[in-house]
Amino acid sequence: MEEDMEYSEEEESEERNLIPERLPSPIENVSEENVSEENVLPSNNEQNDSSTDTVTDSLINEPVTKCQKVSVTEESSADNNNENTDDSDQSCPICMELWTTTGEHRLCCLRCGHLFGRSCLLRWLQVSCTSSNRRCPQCNRKAAVKDIRMLYAKKLVCIDTSELEIMKNQLSTVTAEKNRIEIELSKSNLRQKLYEQQLTTMKNRITELQNQLSTTKSDFNRCQSVSANTSTKFHLEHSLEICKEDGCRVLDYNHWYGLLAVSQKSGNPLFTGYGVKKIDVENFVPRQFLFLHSQAIRDISFHPSQQSILLSVGFDKSAKLIDIQNNTIMHSYTTDFTLWSCCWSGDDSNIFFAGAQNGSIIQFDIRQTSSPVGLLESLNDRSPVISLATVPAYAECGISRGGFIACRLNSCNAYELKESTYIPKEINLQGPFVSVRYDKKNNHALISCRPNERLPQARHIVCSIEKGNDEMVLCNIVHTFNAGNSQRLLSRPCHISVENDTLIAVHQESINSIPFWSISTGNQVHTLPVSDPIIDMCSFKINDNVYLATLSARKLRMYKHNSL
């Protein structure tokens, strides 16, 4: 190597002596470092390059003293130009891959001028060579990492990876969108299948009704004439102030003892908290007050078969069983969550449920007092379980074995026991929801919804729950009653059984009244004005008389039904 370098220097010296003094030689005066710097910053040296090319052309075209030597120099210069042109089209000599304009494998060179991909050259100098023997992979000259120069060549054929990266990002976006559309398509196919099943059922039902139309037409006309001449009316029978401060929330009726249980805030300063007051409905006089919870009571429910058991849940994270005959607390269950609602199971009277603020439903067994026996979590909706309703066993129902319906703020589900576990089935209605009630006489659910942007009216939907598939039940809507564009309170409506019909009573905030709708006709039959917002209501029958009890934040009122 040293002999080659000495020979090269001697030849260059000899060539300089052969060229006349009148010819300038700027090419020979350019050092290796200057050549590298020109490669690094081509934009700043374009003029120098052009001048250098001009001088080189003049050197080649000018006559010289020794033609034989000059021809050798010309051939060497031509070879160098061809070599530079070839280098600009070559790939990295280490990995044989094309250079890139950006990234780890971008074009660079060493002080000797040889071209490489930067990542390959770094790996060569730092890994393949020792610290004392770092050399150029091509000419074996000494080199170091600091000698690496980034190049911006005009004629370099490189891989432009920017478009590739854009295409990769677009592919990722398109793939995610494709997956989302496939999920939506799967859901749409499932809904379509359910709708087709429902359509088939409805077609069969229409055919059946058409067959019955000819035989029932006369009876129908007669009922219409009777309905037109009948006035359904409620009038106020009693009014009772339960507490002087707002604190009433829910009520329930016990037909065995003929009493109403009304939740209220304690009026005794020594025993702050909440409890229930028993009201004798026959004489409409208050009885005992039972202190139950340290915070507000959210729901109460009498046992469906055991006459004296009352269930209550409250914001103090507890559920209590009360013996209303002896005025004692039978048992208290403590949970980790604030409780909003409760109900008894429709398939097992020993089981009851409590809806929690985090969207879960806690299952209890009155025979096991140590702890809850189950937890039904909601994965899609973590809003509070605002209302629960018992669904008794019924063969034609979507949950034929019995169970319950749960309303969260944003979803509504029917639960049925399957292999010792209650399985949720979606009810395909649009919320937000307010409450749910179930009428076992007609096997109708009454689901109340607040107004939203798409549906600006408060809605009270009367529907039957029919069989669907393992994930969803069909909701056959009988009537949808609109009740104004305001629904701030979680007010609970109720069913009222009168003669051969069932009425729906709700509180309409926008006009401060209680409208009554008929299930048989779908028409509004009566309106009852009220002076303060109604939070809860229930109906009951005493001595063949139908009554409606309404509860506001402070007062209990009882209305009697008259049919003239």
Buried (B, 14 or more C-beta within 10 A) or exposed (E): EEEEEEEEEEBEEEBEEBBEEEEEEEEEEBEEEEBBBBBBEEEEBEEEEEEBEEBBEEBEEEEBEBEEBBEBBEEEBEEEEEEEEEBBEBBBBBBEEBBBBEBEBBBBBBBBBBBBBBBBBBBBBEEEBEEEEBBBBBEEBEBEEEBBBEBEBEEBEBBEBEEEEEEEEEEEEEEEEEEEEEEEEEEEEBEEEBEEBBEEBEEEEEEEEEEEEEEEEEEEEEBEEEBEEEEBBBEEBBEBEBBEEEBBBBBBBBEEBBBBBBBBBBBEEEEEBBBBBBBEBEEBEBBEBBBBBBBBBBBBBBBBEBEBBBBBBBBBBBBBBBBBEEEEBBEBBEBEBBBBBBBBBBBEBBBBBBBBBBBBBBBBBBEEEEEBEBEBEBEEBBBBBBBBBBBBEBEEBBBBBBBBBBBBBBBBBBBBBEEEEBBBBBBEBBBBBBBBBBBBEBBBBBBBBBBEEEBEBBBBBBBBBBBBEEEBBBBBEEBBBBBBEBBEBBBBBBBBBBEEBBBBBBBBBEEBBBBBBBBEEEEEBBEBEBEEEBBBBBBBBEEEEBBBBBBBBBBBBBBBBEEE
